[in-house]
Structures are given as structure tokens and as C-alpha cells.
Amino acid sequence: ETAVMVTYEALQIFGGYGYSKEYDIERYYRDARVGTIYEGTSEAQRMVIARTLMGKVKR
């Protein structure tokens, strides 16, 4: 999520050039965005982390 947010802000700074394949920022944003989709929803990831942490506390 942080990578998407940071690269999105960079795209805003670059303006239209940010979407050009001539600049690396286009690839960085694309890779960050795909990562959030590939890894599953943020809510699901938070639930997995919470369950893991709660399991460690109970032991």
C-alpha cells in the first residue's frame, strides 16, 4: 500500500510524463499496484497477521 501511495504521488509530480514508458516511474507504479492485487486484499493480509500475532500471545 505504501509503495502504491508513494509511486502515485511521484506520478502526480511527473504529470503526463509519469505514464510514459520512457520513465521508470511508470514501471514502479505498475509493479507496486500489481503487488497489492497479487498478495490479496489488504484486509485479508491484516487478518492473517492478526491471527498469527494472537496465536503467539496465547501460547
PyMOL Python script that loads the backbone (N, CA, C, O; Angstrom):
from pymol import cmd

cmd.read_pdbstr("""\
ATOM      1  N   GLU A   1       0.821  -1.189   0.000  1.00  0.00           N
ATOM      2  CA  GLU A   1       0.000   0.000   0.000  1.00  0.00           C
ATOM      3  C   GLU A   1       0.864   1.252   0.000  1.00  0.00           C
ATOM      4  O   GLU A   1       0.569   2.220  -0.701  1.00  0.00           O
ATOM      5  N   THR A   2       1.919   1.228   0.780  1.00  0.00           N
ATOM      6  CA  THR A   2       2.805   2.390   0.840  1.00  0.00           C
ATOM      7  C   THR A   2       3.496   2.615  -0.492  1.00  0.00           C
ATOM      8  O   THR A   2       3.630   3.754  -0.941  1.00  0.00           O
ATOM      9  N   ALA A   3       3.930   1.545  -1.122  1.00  0.00           N
ATOM     10  CA  ALA A   3       4.591   1.678  -2.423  1.00  0.00           C
ATOM     11  C   ALA A   3       3.640   2.269  -3.453  1.00  0.00           C
ATOM     12  O   ALA A   3       4.046   3.105  -4.260  1.00  0.00           O
ATOM     13  N   VAL A   4       2.386   1.850  -3.436  1.00  0.00           N
ATOM     14  CA  VAL A   4       1.402   2.397  -4.370  1.00  0.00           C
ATOM     15  C   VAL A   4       1.196   3.877  -4.097  1.00  0.00           C
ATOM     16  O   VAL A   4       1.157   4.684  -5.025  1.00  0.00           O
ATOM     17  N   MET A   5       1.066   4.230  -2.835  1.00  0.00           N
ATOM     18  CA  MET A   5       0.838   5.627  -2.476  1.00  0.00           C
ATOM     19  C   MET A   5       2.016   6.512  -2.897  1.00  0.00           C
ATOM     20  O   MET A   5       1.816   7.589  -3.458  1.00  0.00           O
ATOM     21  N   VAL A   6       3.224   6.062  -2.628  1.00  0.00           N
ATOM     22  CA  VAL A   6       4.416   6.850  -2.953  1.00  0.00           C
ATOM     23  C   VAL A   6       4.593   6.980  -4.461  1.00  0.00           C
ATOM     24  O   VAL A   6       4.879   8.066  -4.965  1.00  0.00           O
ATOM     25  N   THR A   7       4.426   5.881  -5.174  1.00  0.00           N
ATOM     26  CA  THR A   7       4.607   5.955  -6.624  1.00  0.00           C
ATOM     27  C   THR A   7       3.485   6.750  -7.286  1.00  0.00           C
ATOM     28  O   THR A   7       3.711   7.402  -8.305  1.00  0.00           O
ATOM     29  N   TYR A   8       2.285   6.706  -6.723  1.00  0.00           N
ATOM     30  CA  TYR A   8       1.190   7.522  -7.252  1.00  0.00           C
ATOM     31  C   TYR A   8       1.516   9.003  -7.102  1.00  0.00           C
ATOM     32  O   TYR A   8       1.297   9.791  -8.022  1.00  0.00           O
ATOM     33  N   GLU A   9       2.034   9.373  -5.945  1.00  0.00           N
ATOM     34  CA  GLU A   9       2.428  10.773  -5.735  1.00  0.00           C
ATOM     35  C   GLU A   9       3.525  11.178  -6.711  1.00  0.00           C
ATOM     36  O   GLU A   9       3.520  12.298  -7.221  1.00  0.00           O
ATOM     37  N   ALA A  10       4.460  10.277  -6.972  1.00  0.00           N
ATOM     38  CA  ALA A  10       5.521  10.564  -7.944  1.00  0.00           C
ATOM     39  C   ALA A  10       4.929  10.751  -9.337  1.00  0.00           C
ATOM     40  O   ALA A  10       5.374  11.617 -10.090  1.00  0.00           O
ATOM     41  N   LEU A  11       3.931   9.944  -9.679  1.00  0.00           N
ATOM     42  CA  LEU A  11       3.259  10.108 -10.971  1.00  0.00           C
ATOM     43  C   LEU A  11       2.624  11.486 -11.079  1.00  0.00           C
ATOM     44  O   LEU A  11       2.655  12.109 -12.141  1.00  0.00           O
ATOM     45  N   GLN A  12       2.055  11.957  -9.990  1.00  0.00           N
ATOM     46  CA  GLN A  12       1.449  13.281  -9.997  1.00  0.00           C
ATOM     47  C   GLN A  12       2.499  14.362 -10.235  1.00  0.00           C
ATOM     48  O   GLN A  12       2.245  15.341 -10.937  1.00  0.00           O
ATOM     49  N   ILE A  13       3.658  14.180  -9.656  1.00  0.00           N
ATOM     50  CA  ILE A  13       4.748  15.142  -9.844  1.00  0.00           C
ATOM     51  C   ILE A  13       5.224  15.122 -11.292  1.00  0.00           C
ATOM     52  O   ILE A  13       5.476  16.174 -11.878  1.00  0.00           O
ATOM     53  N   PHE A  14       5.348  13.935 -11.866  1.00  0.00           N
ATOM     54  CA  PHE A  14       5.808  13.801 -13.245  1.00  0.00           C
ATOM     55  C   PHE A  14       4.759  14.264 -14.251  1.00  0.00           C
ATOM     56  O   PHE A  14       5.094  14.591 -15.390  1.00  0.00           O
ATOM     57  N   GLY A  15       3.507  14.292 -13.842  1.00  0.00           N
ATOM     58  CA  GLY A  15       2.441  14.668 -14.769  1.00  0.00           C
ATOM     59  C   GLY A  15       2.276  13.614 -15.844  1.00  0.00           C
ATOM     60  O   GLY A  15       2.398  12.419 -15.574  1.00  0.00           O
ATOM     61  N   GLY A  16       2.002  14.049 -17.057  1.00  0.00           N
ATOM     62  CA  GLY A  16       1.803  13.123 -18.170  1.00  0.00           C
ATOM     63  C   GLY A  16       3.021  12.277 -18.467  1.00  0.00           C
ATOM     64  O   GLY A  16       2.897  11.154 -18.954  1.00  0.00           O
ATOM     65  N   TYR A  17       4.203  12.808 -18.176  1.00  0.00           N
ATOM     66  CA  TYR A  17       5.431  12.045 -18.412  1.00  0.00           C
ATOM     67  C   TYR A  17       5.503  10.801 -17.522  1.00  0.00           C
ATOM     68  O   TYR A  17       6.169   9.828 -17.876  1.00  0.00           O
ATOM     69  N   GLY A  18       4.833  10.824 -16.387  1.00  0.00           N
ATOM     70  CA  GLY A  18       4.858   9.689 -15.477  1.00  0.00           C
ATOM     71  C   GLY A  18       4.260   8.427 -16.062  1.00  0.00           C
ATOM     72  O   GLY A  18       4.594   7.320 -15.639  1.00  0.00           O
ATOM     73  N   TYR A  19       3.379   8.589 -17.033  1.00  0.00           N
ATOM     74  CA  TYR A  19       2.741   7.433 -17.659  1.00  0.00           C
ATOM     75  C   TYR A  19       3.475   6.959 -18.903  1.00  0.00           C
ATOM     76  O   TYR A  19       3.064   5.988 -19.540  1.00  0.00           O
ATOM     77  N   SER A  20       4.547   7.634 -19.244  1.00  0.00           N
ATOM     78  CA  SER A  20       5.343   7.269 -20.412  1.00  0.00           C
ATOM     79  C   SER A  20       6.318   6.157 -20.045  1.00  0.00           C
ATOM     80  O   SER A  20       6.932   6.192 -18.979  1.00  0.00           O
ATOM     81  N   LYS A  21       6.458   5.180 -20.919  1.00  0.00           N
ATOM     82  CA  LYS A  21       7.395   4.088 -20.655  1.00  0.00           C
ATOM     83  C   LYS A  21       8.840   4.563 -20.709  1.00  0.00           C
ATOM     84  O   LYS A  21       9.760   3.818 -20.372  1.00  0.00           O
ATOM     85  N   GLU A  22       9.030   5.792 -21.128  1.00  0.00           N
ATOM     86  CA  GLU A  22      10.365   6.382 -21.185  1.00  0.00           C
ATOM     87  C   GLU A  22      10.942   6.600 -19.778  1.00  0.00           C
ATOM     88  O   GLU A  22      12.159   6.627 -19.594  1.00  0.00           O
ATOM     89  N   TYR A  23      10.057   6.752 -18.800  1.00  0.00           N
ATOM     90  CA  TYR A  23      10.487   6.993 -17.422  1.00  0.00           C
ATOM     91  C   TYR A  23      10.174   5.778 -16.552  1.00  0.00           C
ATOM     92  O   TYR A  23       9.147   5.123 -16.726  1.00  0.00           O
ATOM     93  N   ASP A  24      11.065   5.493 -15.625  1.00  0.00           N
ATOM     94  CA  ASP A  24      10.924   4.305 -14.769  1.00  0.00           C
ATOM     95  C   ASP A  24       9.731   4.373 -13.829  1.00  0.00           C
ATOM     96  O   ASP A  24       9.247   3.333 -13.382  1.00  0.00           O
ATOM     97  N   ILE A  25       9.248   5.560 -13.518  1.00  0.00           N
ATOM     98  CA  ILE A  25       8.162   5.684 -12.547  1.00  0.00           C
ATOM     99  C   ILE A  25       6.914   4.924 -13.002  1.00  0.00           C
ATOM    100  O   ILE A  25       6.162   4.417 -12.169  1.00  0.00           O
ATOM    101  N   GLU A  26       6.694   4.843 -14.298  1.00  0.00           N
ATOM    102  CA  GLU A  26       5.553   4.092 -14.830  1.00  0.00           C
ATOM    103  C   GLU A  26       5.655   2.627 -14.417  1.00  0.00           C
ATOM    104  O   GLU A  26       4.668   2.030 -13.987  1.00  0.00           O
ATOM    105  N   ARG A  27       6.829   2.059 -14.547  1.00  0.00           N
ATOM    106  CA  ARG A  27       7.045   0.654 -14.179  1.00  0.00           C
ATOM    107  C   ARG A  27       6.941   0.460 -12.672  1.00  0.00           C
ATOM    108  O   ARG A  27       6.369  -0.528 -12.210  1.00  0.00           O
ATOM    109  N   TYR A  28       7.490   1.398 -11.903  1.00  0.00           N
ATOM    110  CA  TYR A  28       7.426   1.280 -10.445  1.00  0.00           C
ATOM    111  C   TYR A  28       5.974   1.258  -9.965  1.00  0.00           C
ATOM    112  O   TYR A  28       5.603   0.443  -9.121  1.00  0.00           O
ATOM    113  N   TYR A  29       5.158   2.164 -10.515  1.00  0.00           N
ATOM    114  CA  TYR A  29       3.753   2.206 -10.108  1.00  0.00           C
ATOM    115  C   TYR A  29       3.039   0.916 -10.512  1.00  0.00           C
ATOM    116  O   TYR A  29       2.299   0.334  -9.719  1.00  0.00           O
ATOM    117  N   ARG A  30       3.264   0.480 -11.742  1.00  0.00           N
ATOM    118  CA  ARG A  30       2.630  -0.743 -12.245  1.00  0.00           C
ATOM    119  C   ARG A  30       3.004  -1.935 -11.374  1.00  0.00           C
ATOM    120  O   ARG A  30       2.142  -2.732 -11.006  1.00  0.00           O
ATOM    121  N   ASP A  31       4.289  -2.059 -11.043  1.00  0.00           N
ATOM    122  CA  ASP A  31       4.744  -3.184 -10.216  1.00  0.00           C
ATOM    123  C   ASP A  31       4.159  -3.117  -8.806  1.00  0.00           C
ATOM    124  O   ASP A  31       3.769  -4.141  -8.244  1.00  0.00           O
ATOM    125  N   ALA A  32       4.099  -1.927  -8.242  1.00  0.00           N
ATOM    126  CA  ALA A  32       3.543  -1.772  -6.897  1.00  0.00           C
ATOM    127  C   ALA A  32       2.062  -2.119  -6.891  1.00  0.00           C
ATOM    128  O   ALA A  32       1.577  -2.785  -5.976  1.00  0.00           O
ATOM    129  N   ARG A  33       1.355  -1.672  -7.900  1.00  0.00           N
ATOM    130  CA  ARG A  33      -0.083  -1.922  -7.982  1.00  0.00           C
ATOM    131  C   ARG A  33      -0.370  -3.406  -8.175  1.00  0.00           C
ATOM    132  O   ARG A  33      -1.274  -3.947  -7.538  1.00  0.00           O
ATOM    133  N   VAL A  34       0.372  -4.059  -9.031  1.00  0.00           N
ATOM    134  CA  VAL A  34       0.188  -5.497  -9.251  1.00  0.00           C
ATOM    135  C   VAL A  34       0.489  -6.256  -7.967  1.00  0.00           C
ATOM    136  O   VAL A  34      -0.167  -7.254  -7.668  1.00  0.00           O
ATOM    137  N   GLY A  35       1.472  -5.793  -7.209  1.00  0.00           N
ATOM    138  CA  GLY A  35       1.810  -6.446  -5.952  1.00  0.00           C
ATOM    139  C   GLY A  35       0.655  -6.463  -4.976  1.00  0.00           C
ATOM    140  O   GLY A  35       0.449  -7.457  -4.280  1.00  0.00           O
ATOM    141  N   THR A  36      -0.106  -5.374  -4.911  1.00  0.00           N
ATOM    142  CA  THR A  36      -1.241  -5.340  -3.989  1.00  0.00           C
ATOM    143  C   THR A  36      -2.339  -6.282  -4.442  1.00  0.00           C
ATOM    144  O   THR A  36      -3.040  -6.858  -3.610  1.00  0.00           O
ATOM    145  N   ILE A  37      -2.501  -6.449  -5.737  1.00  0.00           N
ATOM    146  CA  ILE A  37      -3.517  -7.365  -6.260  1.00  0.00           C
ATOM    147  C   ILE A  37      -3.067  -8.811  -6.057  1.00  0.00           C
ATOM    148  O   ILE A  37      -3.858  -9.654  -5.633  1.00  0.00           O
ATOM    149  N   TYR A  38      -1.816  -9.098  -6.354  1.00  0.00           N
ATOM    150  CA  TYR A  38      -1.283 -10.453  -6.264  1.00  0.00           C
ATOM    151  C   TYR A  38      -1.270 -10.966  -4.824  1.00  0.00           C
ATOM    152  O   TYR A  38      -1.559 -12.136  -4.576  1.00  0.00           O
ATOM    153  N   GLU A  39      -0.940 -10.104  -3.895  1.00  0.00           N
ATOM    154  CA  GLU A  39      -0.814 -10.520  -2.498  1.00  0.00           C
ATOM    155  C   GLU A  39      -2.152 -10.676  -1.802  1.00  0.00           C
ATOM    156  O   GLU A  39      -2.186 -11.168  -0.674  1.00  0.00           O
ATOM    157  N   GLY A  40      -3.231 -10.289  -2.406  1.00  0.00           N
ATOM    158  CA  GLY A  40      -4.547 -10.375  -1.793  1.00  0.00           C
ATOM    159  C   GLY A  40      -4.942  -9.033  -1.206  1.00  0.00           C
ATOM    160  O   GLY A  40      -4.154  -8.088  -1.173  1.00  0.00           O
ATOM    161  N   THR A  41      -6.166  -8.975  -0.750  1.00  0.00           N
ATOM    162  CA  THR A  41      -6.648  -7.700  -0.226  1.00  0.00           C
ATOM    163  C   THR A  41      -5.899  -7.328   1.042  1.00  0.00           C
ATOM    164  O   THR A  41      -5.417  -8.191   1.777  1.00  0.00           O
ATOM    165  N   SER A  42      -5.812  -6.055   1.279  1.00  0.00           N
ATOM    166  CA  SER A  42      -5.123  -5.565   2.474  1.00  0.00           C
ATOM    167  C   SER A  42      -5.808  -6.056   3.740  1.00  0.00           C
ATOM    168  O   SER A  42      -5.153  -6.383   4.729  1.00  0.00           O
ATOM    169  N   GLU A  43      -7.143  -6.105   3.695  1.00  0.00           N
ATOM    170  CA  GLU A  43      -7.889  -6.555   4.864  1.00  0.00           C
ATOM    171  C   GLU A  43      -7.579  -8.012   5.185  1.00  0.00           C
ATOM    172  O   GLU A  43      -7.421  -8.375   6.351  1.00  0.00           O
ATOM    173  N   ALA A  44      -7.492  -8.840   4.157  1.00  0.00           N
ATOM    174  CA  ALA A  44      -7.173 -10.255   4.366  1.00  0.00           C
ATOM    175  C   ALA A  44      -5.769 -10.405   4.929  1.00  0.00           C
ATOM    176  O   ALA A  44      -5.548 -11.221   5.824  1.00  0.00           O
ATOM    177  N   GLN A  45      -4.830  -9.641   4.427  1.00  0.00           N
ATOM    178  CA  GLN A  45      -3.459  -9.696   4.936  1.00  0.00           C
ATOM    179  C   GLN A  45      -3.411  -9.278   6.405  1.00  0.00           C
ATOM    180  O   GLN A  45      -2.698  -9.884   7.204  1.00  0.00           O
ATOM    181  N   ARG A  46      -4.167  -8.248   6.753  1.00  0.00           N
ATOM    182  CA  ARG A  46      -4.200  -7.797   8.156  1.00  0.00           C
ATOM    183  C   ARG A  46      -4.785  -8.873   9.066  1.00  0.00           C
ATOM    184  O   ARG A  46      -4.322  -9.057  10.191  1.00  0.00           O
ATOM    185  N   MET A  47      -5.804  -9.582   8.577  1.00  0.00           N
ATOM    186  CA  MET A  47      -6.403 -10.651   9.376  1.00  0.00           C
ATOM    187  C   MET A  47      -5.411 -11.790   9.601  1.00  0.00           C
ATOM    188  O   MET A  47      -5.333 -12.331  10.704  1.00  0.00           O
ATOM    189  N   VAL A  48      -4.665 -12.153   8.586  1.00  0.00           N
ATOM    190  CA  VAL A  48      -3.661 -13.215   8.715  1.00  0.00           C
ATOM    191  C   VAL A  48      -2.603 -12.806   9.730  1.00  0.00           C
ATOM    192  O   VAL A  48      -2.217 -13.602  10.586  1.00  0.00           O
ATOM    193  N   ILE A  49      -2.140 -11.583   9.637  1.00  0.00           N
ATOM    194  CA  ILE A  49      -1.129 -11.080  10.574  1.00  0.00           C
ATOM    195  C   ILE A  49      -1.683 -11.057  11.987  1.00  0.00           C
ATOM    196  O   ILE A  49      -1.000 -11.464  12.927  1.00  0.00           O
ATOM    197  N   ALA A  50      -2.916 -10.585  12.148  1.00  0.00           N
ATOM    198  CA  ALA A  50      -3.530 -10.519  13.478  1.00  0.00           C
ATOM    199  C   ALA A  50      -3.678 -11.911  14.082  1.00  0.00           C
ATOM    200  O   ALA A  50      -3.376 -12.113  15.257  1.00  0.00           O
ATOM    201  N   ARG A  51      -4.143 -12.869  13.284  1.00  0.00           N
ATOM    202  CA  ARG A  51      -4.290 -14.238  13.794  1.00  0.00           C
ATOM    203  C   ARG A  51      -2.951 -14.825  14.213  1.00  0.00           C
ATOM    204  O   ARG A  51      -2.854 -15.513  15.229  1.00  0.00           O
ATOM    205  N   THR A  52      -1.928 -14.549  13.430  1.00  0.00           N
ATOM    206  CA  THR A  52      -0.592 -15.051  13.753  1.00  0.00           C
ATOM    207  C   THR A  52      -0.106 -14.453  15.062  1.00  0.00           C
ATOM    208  O   THR A  52       0.413 -15.162  15.924  1.00  0.00           O
ATOM    209  N   LEU A  53      -0.277 -13.149  15.208  1.00  0.00           N
ATOM    210  CA  LEU A  53       0.166 -12.487  16.435  1.00  0.00           C
ATOM    211  C   LEU A  53      -0.641 -12.938  17.641  1.00  0.00           C
ATOM    212  O   LEU A  53      -0.079 -13.141  18.717  1.00  0.00           O
ATOM    213  N   MET A  54      -1.935 -13.096  17.482  1.00  0.00           N
ATOM    214  CA  MET A  54      -2.775 -13.532  18.597  1.00  0.00           C
ATOM    215  C   MET A  54      -2.423 -14.955  19.010  1.00  0.00           C
ATOM    216  O   MET A  54      -2.446 -15.281  20.197  1.00  0.00           O
ATOM    217  N   GLY A  55      -2.104 -15.789  18.054  1.00  0.00           N
ATOM    218  CA  GLY A  55      -1.703 -17.158  18.360  1.00  0.00           C
ATOM    219  C   GLY A  55      -0.418 -17.193  19.157  1.00  0.00           C
ATOM    220  O   GLY A  55      -0.260 -18.042  20.035  1.00  0.00           O
ATOM    221  N   LYS A  56       0.495 -16.295  18.873  1.00  0.00           N
ATOM    222  CA  LYS A  56       1.762 -16.247  19.594  1.00  0.00           C
ATOM    223  C   LYS A  56       1.573 -15.712  21.002  1.00  0.00           C
ATOM    224  O   LYS A  56       2.310 -16.099  21.909  1.00  0.00           O
ATOM    225  N   VAL A  57       0.614 -14.843  21.201  1.00  0.00           N
ATOM    226  CA  VAL A  57       0.369 -14.274  22.524  1.00  0.00           C
ATOM    227  C   VAL A  57      -0.256 -15.314  23.437  1.00  0.00           C
ATOM    228  O   VAL A  57       0.082 -15.370  24.620  1.00  0.00           O
ATOM    229  N   LYS A  58      -1.157 -16.139  22.923  1.00  0.00           N
ATOM    230  CA  LYS A  58      -1.864 -17.130  23.728  1.00  0.00           C
ATOM    231  C   LYS A  58      -0.955 -18.243  24.215  1.00  0.00           C
ATOM    232  O   LYS A  58      -1.250 -18.873  25.230  1.00  0.00           O
ATOM    233  N   ARG A  59       0.120 -18.496  23.531  1.00  0.00           N
ATOM    234  CA  ARG A  59       0.993 -19.618  23.885  1.00  0.00           C
ATOM    235  C   ARG A  59       1.809 -19.314  25.045  1.00  0.00           C
ATOM    236  O   ARG A  59       2.602 -20.150  25.478  1.00  0.00           O
TER     237      ARG A  59
END
""", "prot")
cmd.dss("prot")
cmd.show_as("cartoon", "prot")
cmd.util.cbc("prot")
cmd.orient("prot")
